[in-house]
């Protein structure tokens, strides 16, 4: 673009990113490359690509052009230095933790983690890595849990399903002061609402399956390097990756070990779908967030509902923080608790518009009983510690007409 042209908004830059990188035949989208392997006319070129001296692809397990095009878009969205994409969001988180931690290390994380992420941290504990689960809604418990061998702090922007909002800025300052790697899961907010680099996060993780893809038709994950962490100070970078610019060391190790060694590769087909879905991210987020706020306010007034958890409500304990962090939008995730004595399964069975599903951040509204499904394995004691009641319902609010959603819930609750 001409340097005299005024800077464009993120949505415009994202929408036109593909065509401005001159894809073949004037296409407005990058093409999909499903090839498993790539050939070279000269052996010297093949060797140079293998050794990292020349750009290129050798085997799609380690990356392919379609994934690279998606990585460029996510890097743009997060205002970051680089990105590596993976087969799922959990694969992305696992790649960070399993490639950057060693036995004897210690991490601090949220006690309100998404159930599968919580399970992964328990797996780490079984591998000899110390894990402290604390309330990250305040920075003080994080500081109190730090140990001399603490390597990183991991938290989510908005917890699932309780919607607790971490004290992201204060934890970022703490990590910067202590020289700790700060990892933030931005799945529930997406870059349309929040860029974790603004609170000094070194790495950002995403389940691309959720808001960035947005249509429930592709699995994917991402690890984003914001460029703020000094990898030269990180003790667990392998000697083979301590070459060239130190700013590249961390993501290179995550990419090499997570893709080449562990095989958590994003399929080209899914990368293409996610990249296309990302173009409408800002529009979908605006629509789903508006519906979520209105529905949360409506549910608060229903006599069958004991409590609603949504950062956009004045009753939410971190409402002011969410307002400051996320610019007046609060995400598409909310949960509510039915009054004691009501059968949560029977209420959900009466829904006709809302879909009973475990997914999040779809264009369609999805509902699931929390205690009986996604948090069932934790057991009653752990659920009680996390504030998950037997009558809790998690909602991922979609883009349907608000009146249709309200009518559906009114019918289900009245029954």
Buried (B, 14 or more C-beta within 10 A) or exposed (E): EEEEEEEEEBBEBBBBBBEEEEBEEEEEBBBBBEBEEBEBEEEEBBEBBEEEEEEBBBBBBBBBBBBBBBBBBBBBBBBBBBBBBBBBBBBBBBBBBBBBBBEEBBBBBBBBBBBBBBEBBEEBEEEEBBBBBBBBBBBEBBBEBBEEEBBBBBBBBBBBBBBBBBBBBBBBBBBBEEEBBBBBBBBBBBBBBBBBBEBBBBBBBBBBBBBBBBBBEBBBBBBBBBBBBEBEEBEBBEEEBEEEEBBBBBBBBBBBBBBBEBEBBBBBEBBBBBBBBBBBBBEBBBBBBBBBBBBBBBBBEBEBBBBBBBBBBEEBEBBEBBBEBBEEBBBBBBBBBBEEEBEBEEBBEBBEBBBEBEEBBBBBBBBBBBBEEBBEEBEEEBBEEBBBBBBBBBBBBBBBEBEEBBEBBEEBBEE
